[in-house]
Amino acid sequence: MKFQLPNCSALVIAGGVGLYVLGFYSSSGAAPQGGQPPFANPIDQRNEMIRELREIKELLKEQNSLLRGTTKPNATATPQR
């Protein structure tokens, strides 16, 4: 049985790829930098969502009144059942 050394160029390429991949290891960190939290304050997020939902509610009221054919966009009409 004869032992053969692998192709030298294949070893050089594999080593180069390995060093290339390991070069990225320390350059990117998963932790947030500068002590800044990864997410916004949940209370602020909730308040912003409530504000946006109220705006959407007003826009839907205006759209519904326009679809009903009323002339006042902010008129609150009682739904007919």
N, C-alpha and C positions, 0 to 999 in steps of 0.2 A: 504494500500500500504506500503510495507516494503522497506526501503532504505538500499541498500547493498553497502558496501565499495568494491572497486575493489581489485583484487588480489594484495597483497603487493609485490610479486616478479615482477609482471608486471610493477608496479610503479617504482621499483628500476631499472629495466632494461631500461625503458623509460628515466628515469633521467640520467642514465649512458650514454646512447646513446646521449642524448641532451648535456651533458657536453663534451663528446668526440668530437661532431661536433663543439661546440662553442670553443673548444681548438684550432681549426685551424683558427679561425676567425682573430686573430691578428698576427699569425705567418707568413702569406703570404700577401704581399702587391702588388697591381696592378701597382703602380708607379715604374719606373725604379730606381734602387738604385745607389747612388754615383754620381748623376748629369749627368749620361751618357745618351745621347738621345736614344730613342728606335730604331731608324732607322739610317742607315749610311747617310752620306752627299749625297744628290741627284745628285750633280755635279760629285762626285767621282763615284757613281753608273753608271751614264750615260757614263762617260769616259771609265769605265771598260767594259760596254756592247758594246760600239763602238769598243774597242780593240778586244774583243772576236769575234764580228761579222766580223771584218777584217780578223782575223785568220781563221774563218770558210770559208770566201770567198776565201782565198788563198788555203785552203785545197780542196774546191770544184773545183777550177780551176785545181789543180793537179790531182784530181780524174777524171775529165772530159777528161783531156789530156791522162791519162792512158787508159781510156775506148775507146778513139778514136784510140789508137794504136800509138800515137806519142812517140818518144824516149825521148824527153825533157819533164820532168815533169812540168816545169814552162813556157812552150811555150803557148802563147796566140793564139789560133786558132779562126778564124772567124766562127761563126755558119753558117751552110748551111741551106738554106730555100727552 
